Amino acid sequence: MNLTISERMRQVLGIIVENYILSAEPMGSRTISRQSNLHLSPATIRNIMSDLEEIGLLYQPHISAGRIPTEKGFRFYVDFILNVHELSDEEQLEIRSRYSNYQIEGTELFRETCRILSSSSHYLGVVWAPRMNLVVLQHIEFVKLRRNLVLIILVSSAGLVHNRIIEMEEDVSQSELDHLSDYLNSLLTGLNLYEVKEKLLDQMKVEKNIYSGLFEQALKLGEKAFFSLDETEVFIEGRTNILSEPDFANISRMVDLFRAFEEKATMVRLLDKLMEPRGVQIAIGSENQIQEMETCSLVASTYGCSGKVWGALGVIGPRRMNYSKVIPLVDYSAKLLSKILETP
């Protein structure tokens, strides 16, 4: 945001934003004069507030009311006024203990991370589990269900399990399927699924006239298993947390918001905007580019393993969320989850 304001304007804006985060109420000049250390008269503060309103950082909901921050005001506050501190040692320990209380792996790891984000922030926690085509293949298994119908089980190095059912052109016994899975495991284990697809294409060209029909079937089966595999699971916790927020008192707006959270395509659109490894990202109101989320802010960060981005996690709350608390929470959680995924 290319906007220069005076130090006094910056101080008044910071006071109003922080008061609004706590109270959800407009703040007037007399209150600021009385409660702050600015040593300015109410008349001087009113002039400053008018200037801030003129440049779009504050607005007055009613003629007799004080001012509240606009979306632009929140953005300026987050970018130029807010001081963010790391979580305390006690807060970090409390989060780490949630993972060590019992054995957590696979999908439950991401679900527990989501619970931690929600309970620690008192807003919505959201975790986008890794897309299967971004993670490293650990094991593939084929299970015969009935004639020409095979269940494919894919296990990633992160412990994620993906199942899909495909139809084969020819009927194959379970013993033959075991041979096929052994062959593909020897060929593909340790590759991410982008690399798997490339390897399969190369192998199908090279080995077209070398291997028996059984191995040709293995490659075709692998192609069906991996191609068009671009799914992610989204975990959301804490819906009741935001019900108590005055920002969400409008029932129809809440219904639309929850419906947006339930639509996987909407959540994946959000993920696509976050998949650059840029650390903590903050989208306020309309910056989310999703109409139902214009009353919300999203604080998110990517996580990953071996230097690669796998997914994202974050907190969704009202635009007046407690950014000073949520930003370090999201940052620490993303780094901790990445560290856990790196641990053998």
C-alpha positions in Angstrom: 0.0 0.0 0.0 1.6 3.2 -1.2 0.4 5.6 1.5 2.3 8.0 3.8 0.7 9.2 7.0 2.1 11.2 9.9 3.2 9.6 13.1 0.2 11.0 14.9 -2.2 9.5 12.3 -0.3 6.2 12.7 -0.7 6.3 16.5 -4.4 7.1 16.4 -5.1 4.5 13.7 -3.2 1.9 15.8 -5.3 2.7 18.9 -8.6 2.5 17.0 -7.7 -0.8 15.3 -6.6 -2.4 18.6 -9.6 -1.2 20.5 -11.9 -2.5 17.7 -10.2 -5.9 17.8 -10.9 -6.2 21.5 -14.4 -4.6 21.6 -15.9 -4.6 18.1 -17.1 -1.1 19.0 -16.4 2.3 17.4 -14.0 4.5 19.2 -14.5 8.3 19.7 -12.1 11.1 20.1 -12.9 11.7 23.8 -12.2 8.1 24.6 -8.9 8.2 22.8 -7.9 11.4 24.5 -8.7 10.0 27.9 -7.3 6.5 27.6 -4.2 7.0 25.4 -0.8 8.6 26.2 -0.9 10.9 23.2 -1.6 14.0 25.3 -3.8 15.4 22.5 -7.2 17.2 22.9 -10.4 15.5 21.7 -10.6 18.3 19.0 -7.1 17.5 17.7 -7.9 13.8 17.7 -11.2 14.4 15.8 -9.2 16.3 13.1 -6.8 13.4 12.8 -9.7 10.9 12.6 -11.3 13.0 9.9 -8.0 12.9 7.9 -7.8 9.1 8.3 -11.4 8.8 7.2 -10.7 11.0 4.1 -7.9 8.6 2.9 -10.1 5.6 3.5 -8.5 4.0 6.6 -11.4 4.7 8.9 -15.1 5.1 8.6 -18.0 6.3 10.8 -20.9 3.8 10.9 -23.3 6.5 12.4 -23.1 10.3 12.6 -22.9 10.3 16.4 -20.6 7.3 16.6 -16.8 7.1 16.7 -14.8 5.5 13.9 -13.9 1.9 13.0 -11.2 0.6 10.7 -12.0 -0.1 7.0 -10.5 -3.1 5.2 -7.8 -0.7 3.9 -7.2 0.5 7.5 -6.7 -3.1 8.7 -4.2 -3.7 5.8 -2.2 -0.6 6.7 -2.2 -1.6 10.4 -1.0 -5.1 9.6 1.7 -3.9 7.1 3.1 -0.9 8.9 2.0 -0.6 12.6 1.6 -4.1 14.0 4.5 -5.5 16.0 4.6 -9.3 15.8 6.5 -11.3 18.4 7.3 -15.0 18.5 5.3 -17.3 20.6 6.6 -17.6 24.2 8.5 -20.7 25.2 5.4 -21.8 27.2 3.1 -21.4 24.2 5.5 -23.3 22.0 5.8 -26.1 24.5 2.0 -26.4 24.8 1.7 -26.8 21.1 4.5 -29.4 20.9 3.0 -31.4 23.7 -0.2 -31.8 21.7 1.7 -33.8 19.2 3.7 -35.9 21.7 0.8 -36.9 23.9 0.1 -39.9 21.6 1.2 -41.3 18.4 0.1 -39.1 15.5 0.7 -39.9 11.9 -0.8 -39.8 8.5 -4.1 -38.0 8.2 -4.5 -37.6 11.9 -1.4 -35.4 12.0 -3.1 -32.8 9.8 -6.4 -33.1 11.7 -4.6 -32.6 15.0 -2.7 -29.6 13.6 -6.1 -28.1 12.6 -7.5 -28.6 16.1 -4.4 -26.9 17.6 -4.8 -23.9 15.3 -8.5 -23.6 16.2 -8.2 -24.0 20.0 -5.1 -21.7 20.2 -6.6 -18.9 18.1 -10.3 -19.3 19.1 -11.1 -18.9 15.4 -11.4 -21.4 12.5 -8.3 -23.6 12.0 -7.8 -25.0 8.5 -5.2 -27.4 7.1 -4.9 -28.4 3.5 -3.3 -31.8 3.5 -0.7 -32.5 0.8 -1.9 -33.1 -2.7 -1.0 -36.7 -3.5 0.8 -35.6 -6.6 3.2 -33.5 -4.5 4.3 -36.1 -2.0 6.7 -39.0 -2.3 5.4 -42.5 -3.0 6.2 -45.1 -0.4 4.1 -48.0 -1.4 1.5 -49.1 -3.9 -0.8 -52.1 -3.6 -3.5 -53.6 -5.8 -6.4 -55.6 -4.4 -8.8 -57.5 -6.6 -12.4 -56.7 -5.7 -14.2 -58.7 -8.3 -13.8 -59.4 -12.0 -12.0 -56.6 -13.8 -12.4 -54.3 -10.7 -9.2 -53.4 -8.7 -8.7 -51.3 -5.6 -5.5 -49.3 -5.7 -3.9 -48.2 -2.4 -1.3 -45.5 -2.5 0.7 -44.7 0.6 2.9 -41.6 0.7 6.0 -41.0 2.8 3.9 -38.6 4.9 1.6 -41.5 5.9 -1.2 -40.3 3.7 -3.3 -43.1 2.2 -5.2 -42.6 -1.1 -7.6 -45.3 -2.4 -9.2 -45.4 -5.8 -11.1 -48.1 -7.7 -10.4 -48.7 -11.4 -11.7 -51.0 -14.0 -9.2 -53.2 -16.0 -9.6 -54.3 -19.6 -8.7 -57.9 -18.7 -9.4 -60.0 -15.6 -6.2 -60.5 -13.5 -5.7 -62.7 -10.5 -4.6 -61.4 -7.0 -1.3 -63.3 -7.5 -0.7 -61.4 -10.8 -1.7 -58.1 -9.1 0.9 -58.8 -6.4 3.6 -59.2 -9.1 2.4 -55.9 -10.7 2.6 -54.0 -7.4 6.1 -55.4 -6.7 7.3 -54.3 -10.1 5.8 -50.8 -9.7 7.2 -50.4 -6.1 10.7 -51.3 -7.3 10.3 -48.8 -10.2 8.6 -45.9 -8.5 9.2 -45.9 -4.7 10.9 -42.7 -3.6 9.6 -40.5 -6.4 7.0 -37.8 -6.1 3.9 -38.3 -8.2 5.0 -35.8 -10.8 8.2 -37.9 -11.2 6.1 -41.1 -11.2 4.1 -39.9 -14.2 7.2 -39.0 -16.1 8.9 -42.3 -15.2 5.9 -44.3 -16.4 5.7 -42.5 -19.7 9.5 -43.1 -20.3 9.2 -46.7 -19.2 6.2 -47.4 -21.5 8.3 -46.0 -24.4 11.5 -47.9 -23.6 10.0 -51.2 -22.6 7.2 -51.4 -25.1 8.8 -54.4 -27.0 10.8 -55.9 -24.1 8.5 -56.9 -21.3 5.7 -59.4 -21.3 2.1 -58.5 -21.5 2.0 -58.7 -17.7 4.4 -55.8 -17.2 2.7 -53.8 -19.9 -0.4 -54.2 -17.8 1.5 -53.0 -14.8 2.5 -49.8 -16.6 -1.0 -49.3 -17.8 -2.4 -49.9 -14.3 0.1 -47.4 -12.9 -0.9 -44.9 -15.5 -4.6 -45.2 -14.4 -3.5 -45.0 -10.7 -1.4 -41.8 -11.0 -2.6 -39.8 -13.9 -5.3 -37.2 -13.0 -4.4 -37.6 -9.4 -4.5 -34.1 -8.1 -6.6 -34.2 -4.9 -6.2 -32.6 -1.5 -8.1 -33.1 1.7 -9.2 -30.0 3.7 -9.6 -30.1 7.5 -11.6 -27.3 9.2 -12.1 -27.1 13.0 -13.7 -24.5 15.2 -16.9 -23.5 13.4 -18.5 -22.7 16.8 -15.7 -20.4 17.7 -16.8 -17.7 15.2 -20.5 -18.1 16.0 -19.9 -16.0 19.1 -18.2 -13.2 17.2 -20.5 -10.1 16.7 -19.1 -9.8 13.1 -21.0 -13.0 12.2 -24.4 -12.1 13.8 -26.0 -12.1 10.3 -27.4 -15.7 10.0 -27.8 -15.7 6.2 -24.2 -14.5 5.9 -23.0 -17.3 8.2 -24.9 -19.9 6.2 -23.2 -18.7 3.0 -19.8 -18.7 4.7 -20.2 -22.2 6.1 -21.4 -23.4 2.7 -18.2 -21.9 1.1 -16.1 -23.8 3.6 -17.9 -27.1 2.8 -17.3 -26.6 -1.0 -14.0 -28.3 -1.7 -13.5 -26.4 -4.9 -13.7 -23.1 -3.0 -11.1 -24.3 -0.4 -8.8 -25.6 -3.2 -9.0 -22.2 -4.9 -7.8 -20.7 -1.6 -5.0 -23.2 -1.5 -3.8 -22.4 -5.0 -3.3 -18.8 -4.0 -1.2 -19.9 -1.0 1.2 -22.4 -2.6 4.1 -20.1 -3.1 6.7 -20.6 -0.4 6.5 -17.0 0.9 6.1 -17.6 4.7 3.1 -16.1 6.4 0.5 -14.6 4.1 -2.4 -12.4 5.2 -5.6 -11.9 3.1 -8.0 -9.4 4.6 -11.7 -9.3 3.4 -12.1 -8.9 -0.3 -8.4 -9.9 -0.8 -9.5 -13.5 -0.3 -11.3 -13.1 -3.7 -14.1 -15.2 -2.5 -17.4 -13.3 -2.0 -18.5 -15.2 1.0 -15.3 -14.5 2.8 -15.4 -10.7 2.5 -16.1 -10.3 6.2 -13.1 -12.6 7.1 -9.4 -12.5 7.2 -7.1 -15.5 6.5 -3.7 -15.8 8.0 -1.9 -18.8 6.4 1.5 -20.3 5.7 2.8 -23.2 3.6 4.6 -26.2 5.0 6.5 -28.9 3.4 9.4 -31.4 3.4 12.8 -31.7 1.8 12.7 -28.1 0.6 9.4 -28.6 -1.2 6.0 -27.1 -0.5 3.3 -29.8 0.3 0.4 -27.8 1.5 -0.8 -24.9 3.6 -2.4 -24.2 7.0 -4.0 -21.2 8.5 -6.6 -19.5 10.6 -9.8 -17.9 9.4 -11.5 -15.3 11.5 -13.2 -11.9 11.4 -11.3 -9.0 9.8 -10.7 -7.7 13.3 -9.0 -10.9 14.4 -6.1 -10.7 16.9 -3.3 -10.6 14.3 -0.6 -10.2 16.9 -1.6 -13.6 18.3 -2.6 -15.4 15.1 0.4 -14.6 12.9 3.1 -16.1 15.2 0.8 -19.1 15.9 0.4 -19.9 12.2 4.1 -19.3 11.5 5.2 -21.6 14.4 2.7 -24.3 13.5 3.8 -24.4 9.9 7.5 -24.7 10.8 6.7 -27.3 13.4 4.6 -29.4 11.0 7.4 -29.2 8.4 9.9 -30.4 11.1 7.6 -33.3 12.0 7.3 -34.4 8.4 11.1 -34.2 8.0 11.5 -36.6 10.9 11.8 -40.3 9.8 
